[in-house]
Amino acid sequence: MLKRLERGLVFLCLSITIAVSFGLVGCATTKKACVEKEKPCEVALTNARETKNPTPLDLYVYRPDENYSYKLVKKDIVEDMTIFYIDMTSQKWRKPEEVDRPIWKHWLTIVVPKKAKGDTALLVISGGRNSDEPPTSSAPLLRRFAKEAGTVIAEIKQIPNQPLIFADDGRKRSEDAIIAYNWDKYLRTGDPEWLTRMPMTKAVVRAMDTVQEFCRNKEGGGVKVNNFVLAGASKRGWTTWTATAVDSRVIACVPMVIDMLNLVPSFKHHYEVYGGWAPAINDYVEMKIMDWLITPEFASLLKIVEPYSYRDRLTMPKYIINSAGDEFFLPDSWKFYLADLKGPTYIRYVPNTGHSLKPEVVDGIVAFYKAIVNNKPIPSLKWSFPDDSTIVVETSENPLEVTLWEAVNPDARDFRHNVVGNIYKSTPLKEQGKNTYVAKVSVPEKGWKAYLVEVVFSGPDNTKFTFSTPVRIVPDTVQHEYVPPAELPKGFLSK
C-alpha cells in the first residue's frame, strides 16, 4: 500500500507540472486539496495507472470533484440475484454559461448474484439520453453475464450526457455532434477540458468507484470488487480504451466497433478508398474537423484522447470486436495499429454486419470474460499473408470451426453493410497440417474482394470463443489520393 501511495504522490507532483503548462492550475492538485477532499484524493492516489508522464486526461479524471455522488433509486430481486438501480452524478463539466448541462448524471445498474464469487466485475459502458426514465427492465443481458460468470455485473448509461446545448451554438447536439463540436473548441483554444472524452472517461472511473463502494456495504451485498473488465461499443468503445488506459483496476477490456486507432493514417486511407468522407462521419465534416488532420493542433489532440497514444499502457488482455462492414471505418483499418499493440490481443471481425454488429457477439464476450475471471487460458491464432490472396492460420489448440468469409464488390472498394448488404459468403476450411488452415481466394476479374478467416474454440463451461484474422482486400489498390486543404486551418499552435 505504501508503494502505491508513493507512486500516487509522484503522479501528483508530475500533475502539478503539467497542470501549469496546460493552464490547469485550478485543478485541486495540491496537498491541501488532498486533505480537504480526503475521499476523492484517496481514489486518485490508489487507482491511477502508473505513468511517468500523466496527460491532461489523467489529470482531469483523477481531479477531485465535490459533485460526485450517488443514491439507490430501487432494487429488484430476480433469480437469486439482486438488481440495484443507482442515480449517479459523476462530475461537473464546463460552466453553466458554456453548456446547458454541466452536471453529468447517469443511470448505473448493478447486478449482484446471491453467491457472488471472485473480486472482478464487468462494467458495460452504454449510451442513452438524459431525458430517459429510470431503467424499468430486469436487465436481461446483465443478468445473463451474472448468471454465467457468477460475478458482479454493472452498466453505466448516458456516456456522454446528451443532448447538450452549447451557449455559443444554440443547437441540441448528441453523440458525434457533441464530440466534433468540442474537438473544434480544443483545436482553436488549446483547452483540453473541452474534449468530451474527458468527462466520458471520468464518468466510467466514477462508476467503478461507485460499484466498489456500494457493493462493499451490507446494502450492496458485502461483495469486495477489486478489478474490472470494461466493454463498450463505438464512442463507448473509444471510452473503453481511455478508461482502461488511465485506471489500474482494469485488467482486461472489450472495445467494439471503434476501428480507428492511429487515426491520421487510418482516415487518409479512408479518403483514398472512398474519394471523400463517408456520410457516417458527417458531424466531423460539418465542423471541418477533417481539414485539421495534418495540423500540429490535431496531433496534440490525439496525444490526449487517442487510444493509440496510450498503447504502452494497454498491455492487458484485449478482445477487439469490429464489423467487416462498418459505416465509419474501413475493414482493413487494422493495418495501422494492430501490430503495435502490446500484450494479449484477440480480434474478431464480424461479417454481414454494420456498425451495430449482431447480438451473437455477446457469446464470445461471455467466454472471454469467464476466462479472465477464472484465470483460464484463452486459445490464440497466428496468421500470415504469403501473398495478397492467401491467409495461413495456425491455432494454439484444436478449433471447433474454421470458416473463410469472402465478399466481392465489382463496382467499388466498398464493403459497408448499409451499401452492399449481406454479401459475405462462407466456406468451411479443412485442416492442412497440425492446427494449420490455409485460405486461398481468387482475385476478382472486376472490382475488389474482402476476405477473412473466422475461428471458433471451445470456451469455459460450454461457452465458445470466436476470433478471426484481420480483413484482407484484394487487389490492394485505391482509386484516389488524399490531398490536404490548400490552406490549413489555424489553431492555438499556429495562429
Secondary structure, DSSP 8 states (H G I E B T S, - for coil): -HHHHHHHHHHHHHHHHHHHHTT-TTS--SHHHHHHTHHHHHHHHHHB---SS--HHHHHHTS--TT-EEEEEEEEEETTEEEEEEEEEEEE-S-TTTBS--EEEEEEEEEEETT--SSEEEEEE----TT-----S--HHHHHHHHHH-S-EEEE--SS--SEEBTTT-SEE-THHHHHHHHHHHHHH--GGG-THHHHHHHHHHHHHHHHHHHHSGGGTS----EEEEEEETHHHHHHHHHHHHBTTEEEEEEES---SSHHHHHHHHHHHHSS--GGGHHHHHTTGGGGTTSHHHHHHHHHH-GGGGTTT--S-EEEEEETT-SSS-TTGGGGTGGG--S-EEEEEETT--TT--TTHHHHHHHHHHHHHTT-----EEEE-SSTTEEEEEESS--SEEEEEEEEESS-S---HHHH-S--EEEE----STTEEEEE----SSSEEEEEEEEEEE-GGG-EEEEE---EEES---S------SS----TTT-
